[in-house]
């Protein structure tokens, strides 16, 4: 009966886990939501907690920001040190997997 309970838990998580969208889809949706929220909240003056500094919010949907965003994607990926290691390891694993090693 203990084994049956474990199988029920696993099947529950598998059933609902399979309904979750792909992580890339979640990332794209959340990024789009962030861009829309930034557009509707542009111009708000926000005070940084613990200091006297204030910041005026900007829309991420302006042409200037979109150009900056798209131009900086390669630099963001290449300058993130942990990602370099992960990419090299992933390439090595893929090479071993497809070569039959």
C-alpha positions in Angstrom: 0.0 0.0 0.0 3.0 2.3 0.6 4.2 1.6 -2.9 0.7 2.4 -4.3 0.7 5.7 -2.5 4.1 6.6 -4.0 2.8 5.7 -7.5 -0.3 7.8 -7.0 1.9 10.8 -6.0 4.2 10.3 -9.0 1.2 10.0 -11.4 -0.3 13.1 -9.9 2.8 15.2 -10.4 3.4 13.7 -13.9 -0.2 14.4 -14.9 -0.1 18.1 -13.9 3.6 18.6 -14.7 3.0 17.6 -18.3 0.4 20.5 -18.5 3.0 23.1 -17.7 4.3 24.9 -20.8 7.9 24.7 -21.9 10.3 26.9 -19.9 11.1 29.0 -23.0 7.5 29.7 -23.5 7.1 30.8 -19.9 10.1 33.0 -20.2 8.8 34.7 -23.4 5.4 35.2 -21.9 6.8 36.8 -18.7 9.1 39.0 -20.7 6.2 40.2 -22.8 4.2 40.9 -19.6 7.1 42.9 -18.2 7.4 45.0 -21.4 3.6 45.8 -21.3 3.7 46.7 -17.6 6.7 48.9 -18.2 4.8 50.7 -21.0 1.8 51.5 -18.8 3.9 52.6 -15.8 6.3 54.8 -17.7 6.9 58.2 -16.0 6.3 57.0 -12.5 8.7 58.5 -10.0 10.0 55.7 -7.6 12.0 56.3 -4.5 14.7 53.7 -3.8 14.2 52.3 -0.3 17.0 53.2 2.1 18.2 56.2 0.1 17.1 59.6 -1.1 17.5 58.7 -4.8 14.5 58.7 -7.1 14.1 57.0 -10.4 11.7 57.8 -13.2 10.4 54.6 -14.9 10.8 54.2 -18.7 8.9 52.1 -21.2 10.8 49.1 -22.5 8.7 49.3 -25.7 10.4 52.3 -27.2 12.4 51.9 -30.4 15.6 53.1 -28.6 15.3 50.5 -25.9 14.4 47.7 -28.3 17.5 48.5 -30.3 19.6 48.4 -27.1 18.0 45.2 -26.0 18.6 43.4 -29.3 22.1 44.7 -29.6 23.1 43.6 -26.1 21.8 40.0 -26.3 25.1 38.5 -27.5 27.2 40.5 -24.9 24.8 39.4 -22.1 25.3 35.8 -23.0 29.0 35.9 -23.6 29.8 38.0 -20.5 27.9 35.7 -18.1 30.7 33.5 -16.8 28.5 30.6 -15.6 26.8 30.3 -19.0 30.1 29.8 -20.8 30.8 26.7 -18.7 27.2 25.4 -19.1 27.4 25.8 -22.9 30.7 24.0 -23.2 29.4 21.1 -21.0 26.2 20.9 -23.1 28.1 20.8 -26.3 30.3 18.1 -24.9 27.4 16.0 -23.8 25.6 16.4 -27.1 28.8 15.4 -29.0 29.2 12.3 -26.8 25.5 11.4 -27.2 25.3 11.7 -30.9 28.7 10.0 -31.5 27.6 7.0 -29.5 30.3 7.4 -26.9 
